């Protein structure tokens, strides 16, 4: 790190010092980083300097500072080393690239999400949800009791496979699930820690990582090959749209796989985890659950079968989802790295340092939210949303790099939540859902235990 002059050194953000704290913080970053970040905000304020051995990070928690990084001076903040290490899985996809290559890929892919048939997409999402509902109904009046996270993983995997890839991935569900679990553990370790064990070295953890990558690549390669041989026709799924771009010279086949891997890995787990956290909160609040049921009954007309036009009518359902995303944002932190020296909220941030923006901490900031840990969907009435400063709430990021799949994810979650609550009641099982595990998404360490009982039981 360059030596700072006295004035700049004086304007560095406050933060912890001392070797004993350094070791404790490095350990916490791997095991319970959200709690660590909250403690640092309480102790040092909205901009915090965190030494991490070979690296130094600046943590930014106030909406004004977040806006500066994501929007006002976004060219100075690139993905950084954490995302570089994700390339073992995603190659040069949207999530891992910067600069001209990222802009070119974003211009290519963004319109594709609008060209896919939204009406057909809604039908597919509803069908995937109906399959889960059907499984639970076969269990009889006692319903389902257990971890709901794998159940939501199944719903989102089924929907994504059909919408994005025109492929039924049910036969690969277990293989994909195991590979994804290994992959996300590897990604959080690689993204937050110095690279002490380079990926090419034959350590057991590296072998597991490579094996997981190979499983996921094999699934994606098989999907691409099936589309190449014409067996999927001209349906405007994402694979065909990307292959058409490749045939016109805009992408090569490696780029097609990189983008499909990126969207698959970034979208599947995060949507499922968000749904599971939402059901966790709904199960703990009977009044909210009843209002959701009444809205679903009114909108669906008792049939439980949603249509595209129903989305705009599920206003309370969307408020519940927004509040669940506030308390449990699937992507709990957005890392960046500074290109040049900068000032954030009056504090100096040197070039080449990590910058962490945490929706988890900002969404629970007591200066921004009344009683911030309480689940209250009324925070997301239209009037309440208009009164809040931008970046008080940013579960999908912001600026030019805001999540390209936001609309699709919210559509999936809205339909799935409304359909499930219209047919079942949800009850929390004790002891699950409280401990956090910071994988790619903010997951419950021991799952989310729910009892799911048919309403006509």
N, C-alpha and C positions, 0 to 999 in steps of 0.2 A: 504494500500500500504506500502511496506517495506521502511524503512528510508534508503536513499542512502548516501554513503560517499561523501565528498566534490568533489572529482575528477569526480565521475559518475554524480553527480548532475550538475556539470559544463558542462558536455557533453550531457545533455538532449537537444533535438531540441528546437529551439525558438518557441514561440507561445503566444497567448493572455492570459492575467491575469486580475483578477478583477471580483467581483460578478456581476456587471452590464453587462459585456460581457458574462459571463457564462449563464445568463438567456436568453440573446438575441440569443446566439449560440444554446442553447437547442431548442428554438422555431424555429430557422431557419433550424435546422436539420430535423425537421418534415415537414416544409412547402416548403423550397427551398434550400435543401442541396447542389446541384451542384453549385449554385451561391455563397453560403457560402464558399465552398471549393476553388473555383476560387479566391475569395477575400483573403483567407488565404494564398494561394500560392503567390499571388502578394505581400502580406504584409510581409511574413516571409520566403519565399523560398521553396525549393523542399522537405524538410522534416520539418513537423510542429507538435508541441505537442498541443493537444486541450483538455483542461479539460472540462468534462461534468458531473459535480457533483460527483456521485458515481463512475463514470467511467472516464478513461483517454484514449484518442486515439492518435496514431501517424499517420499522413497523409503522404503518400509517393507518390511523383509525378514524379520523374525522372526515366527513363528506367533502369538505373543501380540499383537503390534501388528496383524497381519492380522485376527485374531479381533475385536479392538476395532473396526476399521473396517467389516468385513463383517457383524458380528453384534451385538456388545455396544452399540455406539453408531451403528448403521447409519443412523439417521434424520438424522444430521449429515453424511452423506457422499452426495452426489448425483452424477449422471453427469458433469456439468460440460461445459465448452466443446468438448472434443474430440468428444463424442457429438453435441452440437448440430449440428456441421458434417457429420455423417453424414446429416442429414435430407434432403439433396439426393437421396439414393437411397431411404432407408427411411421418410421422413416421420415421423409420430408413431407409430412401432412400439414394440414391447417394449424394443428395445435403446436407443432414444433418449429415452424419456420418463421422468419422475419423478413422485413425489407421487400425488395422487388418480387422475390419468389412467392412470399405470402400474399402480396397484393394481387399477383397474377392468379394464384389458386383461388383466392376469395372471389375475385371477379368471375371466375369460371363456375364455382360451386354454388354461390349464393342464389343465382337465378334458378338453379335446378330444384331447390326446395319449393319454389313457387310454381314450377312447371308440373310437379307431380299432382295428380288429381286429388284435391282435398276431399271431395265427397267419397271417393273410393277409400281414401286413407281413414276416414272416420268409420266406415263400415268395417274395415280390417281391424282397427283398434277395438271396436265393439265386439267383434267376433273373438279376438284373443281374450278379452275380459270374460265373455260368456263361457269360454272353455274352463276358466278357473272357477267360475260360479257353478258350472255343471259338476266339476269334481267335488266341490264342497257339498253340493246338494246330495250326492250319492252317499255321503257319510251319515245320513239320517238326522234325527232331531237334535242330537248332541253337537252336530257340526264339526268344525275343525278346531283343534287346539295345538298350538305350536308356534314356531318361528315363522313370521309372515314375510320375512325378507326373501327367502327362496321362492315363495309363491309369487311375489311381485316380480322377481327376476324372470320367472317363467312367462308372465304376462308380457313384459316388455321385450323379451327375446323373441317370443312368437310374433308380436306386432312388428317389431323392427325387421325381422327376417322377411316377412311378407311384403311390407311397405317398401323397404329400401332395396331388398334383394330378390323379391318375388320367389322366395324360397322358404319351405317349411323346415325350421331348424330343430324340431322337437326331438328327432333321433340323436342330435348332437348336444342336447341340453346339458347332460351331466359332464361330458368332456369339456364343453365350453365353460361351464360353471367352474370346474376345477382349474382350468387354465387361466380364466379371468381372475380367480382368487390369488393364484400365484403371481400373476402379472401385476395386479394392483399393489400387492405387498412389495414386490421388487421396485415398482415405480415410486412408491412413497419413500423407500430407503434411498434409492438413487437420487431422488429429487431434493432430499433434505440433508444428505450427509456427504462429506468429501468422498471422492472415489478411491477408497482404500483397496478395493478388490476389482481391478479392471475386468470388464465383461469377458475378455478373451481368456482369462486365467481359469483353469479347470477346477474351481472350487465347487462344492456341492450346491451352494446357493446359486452360482452362475449356471450350473448344469440345469437346475430346476427352471431358472428363468428362460434359458434357451429352449428347453423342452416345451414350456408353456407358449412361447412365441411361435414355435413350429406348429403346434396344434392350431392356434388361431390363424396363422398364415395358410395352413392347409385348408381350413374351412373357407377362407376368403378366396383362395386360388381355385377351389372347386366351384365356387359360385361364379367366378369370372369365366371359367372354362365352359360352364353350362350356358352362359349367356353368349359366349363367342360362337358356340356351335348352333345357335339359332333356336334352341329349345324353349326359350322364353319369349319368342316373338318380338314385337316392337313396343311392348308395354313400357310406359315412361317411368320405370323404377330408376333408382339412382345408379345402378350398375349400367343399364343401357345408356343412360344419359352420359355417364363418364366414358364409356367405351366409344360412344359417338364422338365425343370430344377428342379421344385418343386417335380415332380413325381420321379426324380432320387435321391432325398434327398438333393439337393443343396440349396433349398429355401423352406420355408413354405408358406402357403397361405397368411399370414399377410405380409410377405416380398414381395410377388408378388404384392399385392395391394399397398404397400408403393412405390415400384419402378414405377408402372403404374401411381400413383398419382404424383410422382415427375416429370416424363417425361411429363405428361399431363400439369401440372401447369407451369413448367419451359419453355416448348417449345411452347405452344399455344400462349400465350400473347406476348412473346418477339418477335416471328417471325412476328406476325400481326402488332405490333407497329413499328418494323423496316421497314416493307413494307409501312406503312402509312407515316412515316417520309421521306422515299425515294420518294414517289409520291409528297409529299409537296415540296421537293427541285426541283424535275423535273418540277413541275408546275410553278416554279418561274424562270426557265431558258429555254427559247424556243430553244436555240441552242443545249443544251444537249438533250432536248426532240426530236428534229429533228434527231440528230445522232442516238439516240436509235431506232427511227422508221425506219430509213434507214437500220440499222443493222438487225432488226427483219424481215424486208421485204426480205433482202438478204438471211438470214439464213433459214427462214420459206418458202421461195419461194412464198410468197403471200397467202398461205393457212391459216396461223395463227396457224397451228397445229404442236406443237413441238415434237421432238423425242429425244431419249437418246443421239444420236450422235450430236445433235445441241448444247448441253451444252458447249462443248469446243469452239464452234464458236462464242458464245455470249460474246466476250472479253470486248467490251465497256460497255455492260450491267453490267458485273461484276465490272468494274471500278467504275461505278456510284453507285452501291450498297456499295462497299468498302468506298467510300467517304461519303455516307449517314451514314454508320455505324461509321465513324470517328466523324462526328459532332453530331450524335444522337445514341450513343451506347445504346442498350436496357437495358443492365445491366450496370448501370452508376458507380457502386462501388462494389468492392470485399472485404468484411470484413475478417479479420483473427485475431487470438489471439496468443500471444507469449507463448511458453512453458517455455523457459529459457531466461535469459538476452541475449541481442544480440546488435550488432552495425550495423546500416544501414547508409551508406554514412558518416561515421565518427561520427554519433550521437548515443548515448546510448538509447536503448529501454528496459525497465525492463520487467521481466517475468510477465505474467498475464495481459498485457495491450492489448487493441484493436489496430489493424493496419488496416488502410483503404487505398486501392489502387483504384484510380478513373480513368478509361478510359476517362470519360468525360473531366476531367481536363488535363490529359496528352495529349489527342488528340487535345487540343486547346492551348497547351503550345507554346508561341511565340518563345522560343529558339529552338524548335524542328520542327516547321511548319511555313513556310512563310505565312503571311496574314492568320492566322489560322481560322478565322471565315468565310472565303470565301469558297463557294462550288466549288470545282475544281477536277473533276474526273481524270485529268492528273497527279495528285499526285500518282496514282496507276498504271502507266505503269510498266512493268517488270523492266526496268532500274531504275526507281525511287524507287521501293520497295527494290531493292538490296542495294541501298545506305543508307537506314535508319537503325539505330541500332535496335536490337531486343527490343521489349516491348515499342517502340515508339507508336505502334499500337497493341492493344490487346482486341478487342471487345468481344472475346469469352474466355477471361482469358488466362492462360498459365500453363506450367509445367504439372505435373501429373494430375492435376484436371481441365485441359482444357475441355470445354464443349463437352460431348460425342456426342451431336446432331449437331455439327457445320456443317458438310457436308450436312446433310439433310436440315437444315435451309437455307443454301446458295443455294442449289438446288431449293427449293421451291421459294425463293425470286427471283432468276434469271429467272425461267420459268414464274412466275406470272407477273413480271415487263415487260418482253419482250412481252408476249401475250397481256397485257392490252394496252401497248403503240402502238402496231401494229393496234389496233382497235379504239382507242380513243385519243383525246387530253385532256390534264389536265390543269386546270386554277385555281389559288389560289383565294379563297374568302377572303376578307379583315377581319382582326381582330382575326383570329383563327390560332393556331399552334405555337404561340410565348411563351405563359406561360407554365411552366413545372409543372408536378406533379410526384413526385418520389414514384411511387408504386413499384411493383416488377420490372417493366421496367420503362424507362424514357418516360412517357406519356405526351402528351399535355393536359394541365389542362382543356381546353374548347373544345377539339377535334381539328381535322384538316379539315377545310372546303375547299372542292374542287368542281368545276364544271367539270363534265366529259361528254364530247360531242363526239358522234360518228364521225369518220373521214369522213364518206360518207354523213353526214348531210348537 
